[in-house]
Amino acid sequence: MKRSQTSPNAKIMVAQGGPRRIRLALVLGLISLSALIWAPRPVWATELEPDEFVTAPPGTTALIGYFVYGDHDSYQPVGGPSINHGTHLDEVVGIDRAAEYFDVGGVEALVEFLQPFGTLDNARIAGARYSASTGIGDTIFAAAVWPINDKAAQRYLGVTLYLTVPDGAYNRTETINLGGHRMVYDPEIAFHQGFDKHWSADVSGDFIAYGDNDDAGGALARETLSERPTAQLQGFLNYAWANKVVTSVGYEGERAGRERLDDVRTTAETNFDEVRLVNSYSVTPSFQLLAEVNHQFSNVGGFKQDLGVTLRTLYAF
């Protein structure tokens, strides 16, 4: 999940009474003052699956569909205690993705787009509830080239630029938003190396820059939300079984991304570590099924995802 905006009602928290509630109210009051915005980060573009940078022949079209579920049960503001009691967020998202491979002067390339849609629901922090956001997420466009594309050596190096445009569901008066209301620029470099007919590895790095959201601040004021760039690292170790199943164990982490509302630092940033387990099955050479479970074992600056599930279908022709 990517931070975008939340402004809990501190008065309701204080009215519930008790030292613990008052402490939580002070934390949430700080969050409210910071006027954070909550929206999914462009994870659908930058979160890679195993073997994703192994190229297909030029002229290939790939149609890909995702179902993504995330269960979040705690919120960790920067510089504050983790808020576990009465805290939750459900993410249920589908993504339609289409990609076209082609040749440019002997170098393989790709163009694609991703369209997320779905809902962020059951959102609450320390018992304070927030309205769901349902609809279309921000559209993502991408272009990639492979300076290294060596099938015989099982070696692939790809460079991609992802561009997220602010056309998703967004309402600055709401706490939860599917859209981020800002441009996102993400150059990425990814490397795949096969070692034999069974073992391979993937590694990728991103530098993600964010445009300003000039329509933040909640219902009372229109302010500008800015976020510092983030760095992301991903890796997989893959084993291909004889029955066309590939099992992968991976890691994903992201750092930095501290946010400001006008000139005031908020309690949100992008700082998490995640372990991932993936199984894929090639039903035919053109059709693949994939299932992933993941868990964030650390998260500072936002909701912590206790359990994530991704299901993917891929058809190439």
Residue pairs with C-beta under 8 A, 6 or more apart in sequence:
1 38
1 39
1 40
1 41
1 43
1 70
1 72
1 89
1 91
1 302
1 303
1 305
2 39
2 40
2 41
2 42
2 43
2 180
2 270
2 302
3 36
3 37
3 38
3 39
3 41
3 227
3 257
3 259
3 268
3 269
3 270
3 301
3 302
4 36
4 37
4 38
4 39
4 177
4 180
4 181
4 213
4 225
5 35
5 36
5 37
5 38
5 39
5 172
5 174
5 175
5 177
5 216
5 218
5 225
6 31
6 32
6 35
6 36
6 37
6 38
6 125
6 130
6 175
6 176
7 31
7 32
7 35
7 36
7 175
7 218
8 28
8 29
8 31
8 32
8 125
8 126
8 128
8 130
8 175
9 32
9 128
10 25
10 28
10 29
10 32
12 128
13 21
13 24
13 25
13 28
13 29
13 126
13 127
13 128
14 21
14 22
14 25
16 25
16 127
21 126
23 81
24 83
24 126
27 77
27 80
27 81
27 83
27 126
28 83
28 125
28 126
28 128
30 77
30 80
30 267
31 77
31 125
31 266
31 267
33 264
34 259
34 261
34 264
34 265
34 266
34 267
34 268
35 216
35 217
35 218
35 221
35 223
35 225
35 261
35 266
36 259
36 261
36 266
36 267
36 268
37 172
37 177
37 180
37 181
37 213
37 216
37 225
38 89
38 120
38 123
38 175
38 176
38 177
38 302
38 303
39 120
39 133
39 168
39 170
39 176
39 177
39 178
39 179
39 180
40 91
40 93
40 116
40 120
40 137
40 178
41 270
42 138
42 140
42 162
42 164
42 184
42 186
42 208
44 66
44 68
44 93
44 95
44 97
44 114
44 116
44 137
44 140
45 114
45 140
45 142
45 162
45 164
45 186
46 162
46 186
46 188
46 206
46 208
46 232
47 234
47 252
48 190
48 202
48 204
48 234
48 236
49 278
49 280
49 290
49 292
49 310
49 312
50 200
50 202
50 236
50 238
50 246
50 248
50 250
50 278
50 280
51 192
51 200
51 202
51 238
51 246
51 280
52 190
52 202
53 146
53 156
53 157
53 158
53 190
53 191
53 192
53 202
53 204
54 156
54 192
55 101
55 108
55 146
55 149
55 151
55 156
55 158
56 62
56 101
56 316
57 101
58 101
58 102
58 103
58 108
59 101
59 102
60 100
60 101
60 316
60 317
61 98
61 99
61 100
61 101
61 316
61 317
62 97
62 98
62 99
62 100
62 101
62 112
62 314
62 315
62 316
63 97
63 98
63 314
63 315
63 316
64 95
64 96
64 97
64 98
64 99
64 312
64 313
64 314
64 315
65 94
65 95
65 96
65 97
65 312
65 313
66 93
66 94
66 95
66 97
66 310
66 311
66 312
67 93
67 94
67 309
67 310
67 311
67 312
68 91
68 92
68 93
68 94
68 95
68 118
68 308
68 309
68 310
69 90
69 91
69 92
69 93
69 308
69 309
69 310
70 89
70 90
70 91
70 305
70 307
70 308
70 309
71 90
71 91
71 305
71 306
71 307
71 308
72 87
72 88
72 89
72 90
72 91
72 303
72 304
72 305
72 306
73 84
73 87
73 88
73 304
73 306
74 82
74 83
74 84
74 87
74 303
74 304
74 306
75 82
75 83
75 87
75 125
75 302
75 303
75 304
76 82
76 83
76 299
76 300
76 301
76 302
76 304
77 83
77 267
77 268
77 301
78 258
78 266
78 267
78 268
78 269
78 300
78 301
79 267
80 267
82 304
83 125
83 126
85 126
85 127
86 124
86 125
86 126
86 127
86 128
87 124
87 125
87 126
87 303
88 122
88 123
88 124
89 120
89 121
89 122
89 123
89 124
89 176
89 303
90 119
90 120
90 121
90 122
90 123
91 118
91 120
92 118
92 119
92 121
93 116
93 117
93 118
93 119
93 137
94 116
94 117
94 118
95 114
95 115
95 116
95 117
96 114
96 115
96 117
97 112
97 113
97 114
97 115
98 112
98 113
99 110
99 111
99 112
100 110
100 111
100 112
101 108
101 109
101 110
102 108
102 109
102 110
102 111
103 109
104 145
107 145
107 146
107 147
107 149
108 145
108 146
108 149
109 143
109 144
109 145
109 146
110 142
110 143
110 144
110 145
111 141
111 142
111 143
111 144
112 141
112 142
112 143
112 144
113 139
113 140
113 141
113 142
114 139
114 140
114 142
115 136
115 137
115 139
115 140
116 136
116 137
116 138
116 140
116 168
116 178
117 135
117 136
117 137
117 178
118 134
118 137
118 178
119 132
119 133
119 134
119 178
120 132
120 133
120 134
120 176
120 177
120 178
121 132
121 134
122 132
123 129
123 130
123 131
123 132
123 175
123 176
124 130
130 174
130 175
130 176
131 174
131 175
131 176
132 176
133 169
133 171
133 174
133 176
133 177
133 178
134 169
134 178
135 168
135 169
135 178
136 167
136 168
136 169
136 178
136 179
137 168
137 169
137 178
137 179
138 164
138 165
138 166
138 167
138 168
138 178
138 179
138 180
138 184
139 164
139 165
139 167
139 168
140 162
140 163
140 164
140 165
141 162
141 163
141 165
142 160
142 161
142 162
142 163
143 160
143 161
144 158
144 159
144 160
144 161
145 158
145 159
146 156
146 157
146 158
146 159
147 157
147 159
148 155
148 156
148 157
149 156
149 157
150 156
153 194
154 192
154 193
154 194
154 195
154 200
155 192
155 193
155 194
156 191
156 192
156 193
157 189
157 190
157 191
158 189
158 190
158 191
159 187
159 188
159 189
159 190
160 187
160 188
160 189
160 190
161 185
161 186
161 187
161 188
162 184
162 185
162 186
162 187
162 188
163 183
163 184
163 185
163 186
164 180
164 183
164 184
164 185
164 186
165 183
166 179
166 180
166 181
166 182
166 183
166 211
166 213
167 179
168 177
168 178
168 179
168 180
169 177
169 178
169 179
170 177
170 178
170 179
170 180
170 181
170 215
171 177
172 181
172 215
172 216
172 217
172 218
172 219
172 222
173 218
173 219
180 213
181 213
181 215
181 216
182 210
182 211
182 212
182 213
182 225
183 210
183 211
184 208
184 209
184 210
184 211
185 208
185 209
185 210
185 211
186 206
186 207
186 208
186 209
187 206
187 207
188 204
188 205
188 206
189 204
189 205
190 202
190 203
190 204
190 205
191 202
191 203
191 204
192 200
192 201
192 202
193 200
193 201
194 200
195 201
197 240
198 239
198 240
198 241
199 237
199 238
199 239
199 240
200 238
200 240
201 235
201 236
201 237
201 238
202 234
202 235
202 236
202 238
202 250
203 233
203 234
203 235
203 236
204 233
204 234
204 235
205 231
205 232
205 233
205 234
206 230
206 231
206 232
207 229
207 230
207 231
208 229
208 230
208 231
208 232
208 257
209 229
210 226
210 227
210 228
210 229
210 257
212 224
212 225
212 226
213 224
213 225
213 226
214 222
214 224
215 222
216 222
216 223
216 224
216 225
216 261
217 223
217 225
217 261
223 261
223 262
224 261
224 262
225 259
225 260
225 261
226 259
226 260
227 257
227 258
227 259
227 260
227 270
228 256
228 257
228 258
228 259
229 256
229 257
230 254
230 255
230 256
230 257
230 270
231 254
231 255
231 256
232 252
232 253
232 254
232 255
233 251
233 252
233 253
233 254
234 250
234 251
234 252
234 253
235 250
235 251
236 248
236 249
236 250
236 276
236 278
237 248
237 249
237 250
238 246
238 247
238 248
239 246
239 247
239 248
240 246
241 247
244 281
244 282
245 279
245 280
245 281
246 278
246 279
246 280
246 281
247 277
247 278
247 279
248 276
248 277
248 278
248 279
248 280
249 275
249 276
249 277
249 278
250 275
250 276
250 277
250 278
251 273
251 274
251 275
251 276
252 273
252 274
252 276
252 294
253 272
253 273
253 274
254 270
254 271
254 272
255 270
255 271
256 269
256 270
256 271
257 269
257 270
257 271
257 301
258 265
258 266
258 268
258 269
258 301
259 265
259 266
259 268
259 269
260 266
267 301
268 301
268 302
269 300
269 301
269 302
270 301
270 302
271 298
271 299
271 300
271 301
272 296
272 298
272 299
272 300
272 302
272 304
272 305
273 296
273 297
273 298
273 299
274 294
274 295
274 296
274 297
274 305
274 308
275 294
275 295
275 297
276 292
276 293
276 294
277 292
277 293
277 294
278 290
278 291
278 292
279 290
279 291
279 292
280 288
280 289
280 290
280 291
281 288
281 289
281 290
282 288
283 289
286 315
286 316
286 317
287 313
287 314
287 315
287 316
288 312
288 313
288 314
289 311
289 312
289 313
289 314
290 310
290 311
290 312
290 313
290 314
291 309
291 310
291 311
291 312
292 308
292 309
292 310
292 311
292 312
293 307
293 308
293 309
294 305
294 307
294 308
294 309
294 310
295 305
295 306
295 307
295 308
296 304
296 305
296 306
296 308
298 304
299 305
